[in-house]
Amino acid sequence: MDANTGQPDFLALPSRPSKPRASGVSHVIDRGLTAAATRATLKAVSTSIDIWKFGWGTSYLDKELDQKLELLTAASVLSCTGGTLLEIAWIQGRTQEFFDWVVAVGIDCVEVSNGATGLPISAKRQLMATALERGRIVLSEVGSKDPNAPVDATEWADEVEGDLAAGARWVVAEGRESGTVGLYNADGTLRDYIVDTIESRVDRDKIIYEAPYRAQQAAHIQRVGPRVNLGNIAPAEVLAVDTLRFGLRADTLGLSTTIGIS
């Protein structure tokens, strides 16, 4: 038994960095949890969660937002707005008000996307610059939410490189909470060529792959190991994702006999 964690330690498992970590990041999506449910989730698995994204525009309507932000700060989990909220603010000409509000309530990160509105790249980069000027961590997002939009791996890689150069700490590769667009085919299977193209040009530690479903999470972990950054994880599934990272589930069983994979 580990004296620090109280967990069993008789199995040989792959390593995963402790927080704050640059790889093996788990980014969860909050679809509208109560403060009580947030508290319970963090009590159970806060050491496994790095980023807590308030999906879409939920943060704008969440009457318990202040309580939840206090809980996240105490648990050393970064809070983040959903990209769609900023896109809506941009459409309405209210981006200054958006950033004033984010700073006032104390949200750590801003996701800057253009997948819902077709926001021009130039405007996206200006919003990133504004977020950085206001002291926020930037997560940019690449890819359209439209299932009929063409997917060009080279264009994705170009945008990823540009966003990182513009100051994004991480770039989120679009998969939506449905897991059927962007990175994925309509049946949810991974478009490997997109990942291969992006990783041939940038450090994979800078990419968060949206992967809401077990098969998708397993596919990414099988490709590169437990230190892959995964996003759009349901709060209730954080522990299950950890079992995939450590080879404690049939989908990634081989990892538990391959120590130190990265």
Order of alpha helices (4+ residues) and beta strands (2+ residues): beta-alpha-beta-alpha-alpha-beta-alpha-alpha-beta-alpha-beta-alpha-beta-alpha-beta-alpha-beta-alpha
